[in-house]
Amino acid sequence: MTRSELVEQVANRTRLSKQEAADAVEAVVRTIEETLAVGGEVTISGFGKFHVAQRGARQGINPRTRAPIEIAASKAPRFSAGSGLKKAVRGT
């Protein structure tokens, strides 16, 4: 499902105009992005949790030269599915 398809579904289910639904979807996405950017987490009960995972520095290999390289530490967004979402996907 694309963002525009999501906007259309939100508009249909809430009786909002497409522009209002697009604004709502954009607000949710921006809020999640901004919260994760400062190291926070977003928990939507029954759906899941968005959080930031720390990845430590590690040794890697350049695939072209096979020379060892140092890969810097970084942060990565993660999503953990909640029980309600897991049940919905399983169909139970």
C-alpha positions, 0 to 999 in steps of 0.5 A: 500500500502506498501513501496515497492509497493509505490516505484514500483509505483513511478518507473513506473510513473517517469521512474526511476529505482527501486533503484532511486525510493527507494532512492527518497521515502526514502529521502522524508520520512527522510525529513518529519521525520527530520522536525517533529523531530525539531518541524517543519511542512511539507505542500504539497499543495493540499495534506496535512500538517504534523505537531507535536501536543503537548499532555499535561500531564493527569491522567490515570488509570492502566487497570490491577490494576485500580490505577490512574497513571500520563501520561507524556506530549508528542509530536505526529505526525499528518497529516491534509488532504488538499482539493485536497486529500479530493476531490480525496478520495470522488471521486469528 
